[in-house]
Amino acid sequence: MKTLARFLLGGLAVFVATRLLPGVRVDGYGTALIVAVVLGLVNAVLRPLLLLLTLPLNILTLGLFTFVIIGGMVELTAALVPGFQVAGFFWALAFAGVLAVLNAFLHGLERAA
């Protein structure tokens, strides 16, 4: 039951984030749920590998290259999921930031309930 609640909250966070940012668009709530799953899988599988491979560059830039990786993960998700469009790299970064804040807020509400 807890997994279903997290799945639905993740979809809600994606849906709300796309409504807040004009450069990011999703076709509907069903697509937002798919985006939440794909983004979670991409971040769980590819992100650690990319962080490891780019460690020297990340150290050289004092961790700022991590933002490039995060934006790339959102762009990759937009390429994989039909009905999810991101206008550019900076919109992808903004989406990731808004999504992180919304997820923290919604999961905080879930823990309080």
N, C-alpha and C positions, 0 to 999 in steps of 0.2 A: 504494500500500500504506500509506503514511504517513497519507493522508486517511482511510482505513478505520479505522486504529488510533485516530486522534483522534476519529472519529465514535463508535466503541465506548467509548472512555474518557469521552467527554462523556455518553453514556447511562449509563454506570456511575456517574459522579459525581452525576447527577440521581437515579438510583435509590437510592444510598447517602444522599444528602441528605434524601430523602423518608422514609427509614427512621429517620433521626436526629431529625427534627422531627415531633412529633405533630400539628401544625396543617397539614401538607402531606401530600397523599396522591396516589399514582399507582397505576393498576391493575396494571401489570406492566412488565417490562423493555422490551417493544416500545413501550409508551406513553412510557416514559422516553427512548427513542431519539428519538421524535417530538418530545417536549418539548425535548430538546437542540437539535434542528434548528430548531424554530420560535423558541425563545428566542434562538438565534444569529442568525437572520434578522431578528427584531424588533429586537435590539440593533444589528445592522449597518445597518439601514435607518432605523428611527424614532428611535433614541436620539441620533444626531448632530443630526438635525433639531430634536428637542425641546430639546436642550442649547443650540442656537443661538437658538431662539425664546425661551427662558427665561433667556438670558444676563443681562439686567439683574436679574432676581429672584435668580438664582444668585449674582451679585456682591453683592447686598444681603444675602443670607443667608450670605455667606462660603463658598459651595459646598455648604451643607447641603441645598439644594433638589435636588441631584443624587440624594440618597437617595430623594426622592419620585419622581423619574423612574425610578430603578431598581426600586422597588417597583411602580410602574405597569406596567413592562415585564413583570414576573412575573405581575401580575394579568391583563394582556392575554393573555399566553400561556395562563393558566388558562382564560380565556374562550374561546380559540380551539381548545384541544385537549381533546376529550372524554376523560374518564378521569384528568384532572389537576385536583385541587381544592386551593385555598388558603383557609384559614379566615379570613384577614383581611390587612390591610395589613402589620401588624407581622410576621406569619408570612411574608409575601412578602419583606420585608427580611431576615429571618433566613435564609430559604432562599437568597437571593442571596448573603449573606455566607458561609454554609456551602459553597455551590456554588463560590464563588470560591476558597476555601481548598482544597477537594477537587480542583478542576481544576488548581490550581498544584502540588499534591502529585503527582497522577497524571501530569501532563505532565513534571514533574521526573524522575519514575521512568522515563518513556518516553525522555527525553534521556540518562539515565544508562545505559540498556540498549543 
